[in-house]
Amino acid sequence: MYGMLHTSTSTSYCIKGVYIIDPGNIVRSINSYLIEVGRNILEIERTIIALQIADNRKILPPANWEKGDDLLMKHYPYTDEELTNNPELELDYYLVGDRLWFKKEK
């Protein structure tokens, strides 16, 4: 169904693959590893958690993200009206550069 199996073409060379497939049968991540390189279970787990956060919270784990690190917003984090009604909301976020808003997780 996913095209994971192929005809064997070598007896001395192998590529191992890790597919992360969501409950809707959508392939979300594919990682390929040469025979000489082992897979990293912690990285696979990190990827699954990052995908779950992105799906459930509509927020993005950035490059090199680890569980508990701050998260990248897809858009401006609050409206002027929301900030007027709750001035402390501003303390939950910070800006990097001129466009990258992050939500504090700690």
C-alpha positions in Angstrom: 0.0 0.0 0.0 2.8 2.4 0.8 5.4 1.1 -1.6 7.7 0.1 1.2 8.8 -3.3 -0.2 11.0 -3.5 -3.3 12.7 -6.3 -5.2 16.0 -7.2 -3.7 18.8 -5.9 -6.0 21.9 -6.5 -3.8 23.2 -9.1 -1.4 25.7 -6.6 0.2 23.8 -3.4 0.4 20.7 -2.5 2.3 18.7 0.5 3.3 16.4 0.4 6.3 13.4 2.7 6.4 11.2 4.1 9.1 7.8 5.3 8.1 5.6 7.3 10.5 2.0 6.9 9.5 -0.9 8.7 11.2 -4.2 7.2 12.1 -5.7 8.5 8.9 -3.1 6.4 6.9 -1.2 9.5 5.8 2.6 9.1 5.7 4.0 11.9 7.8 7.7 11.1 7.9 10.1 8.8 6.0 13.6 8.3 7.2 16.1 6.1 5.4 19.2 4.6 6.9 22.2 2.9 5.3 23.1 -0.5 6.7 26.1 1.1 8.3 24.0 3.5 10.3 21.6 2.5 13.1 18.3 4.1 13.7 17.8 6.5 16.5 14.7 5.6 18.5 14.8 8.9 20.5 14.7 10.8 17.2 11.8 8.7 16.0 10.0 9.3 19.3 10.8 13.1 19.0 9.3 13.2 15.5 6.1 11.5 16.6 5.7 13.9 19.6 6.4 16.9 17.4 3.8 15.8 14.8 1.2 15.2 17.6 1.9 18.7 19.0 1.6 20.3 15.5 -1.7 18.5 14.9 -3.3 19.0 18.4 -2.1 22.5 19.2 -1.7 24.0 15.8 1.8 25.1 16.8 5.2 24.1 15.3 8.2 22.5 16.9 11.1 24.3 15.3 14.4 22.8 14.1 16.3 20.9 16.8 13.3 21.0 19.1 13.3 18.8 22.1 10.3 18.0 24.4 9.7 21.0 26.7 11.4 23.6 24.3 9.5 26.7 23.1 7.3 26.3 20.1 7.0 28.3 16.9 3.7 30.0 16.1 2.2 29.6 12.7 0.9 33.1 12.8 0.8 36.2 15.0 0.0 34.9 18.5 -2.7 37.3 19.6 -5.0 40.1 18.4 -4.9 43.6 19.7 -8.3 42.9 21.3 -7.0 39.8 23.1 -4.0 41.7 24.4 -6.3 44.6 25.6 -8.5 42.0 27.5 -5.5 40.1 28.8 -2.2 42.2 28.9 -0.3 39.3 30.5 -0.8 37.3 27.4 2.1 39.1 25.9 4.4 37.5 28.5 3.7 34.0 27.0 5.4 34.9 23.7 8.5 36.4 22.2 9.7 37.5 18.8 12.9 36.3 17.1 13.8 38.5 14.1 10.9 40.3 12.6 8.5 37.3 11.9 9.2 34.3 14.2 6.9 34.3 17.2 7.6 31.6 19.8 5.4 30.4 22.7 7.2 29.9 25.9 6.7 26.3 27.2 8.6 26.5 30.5 
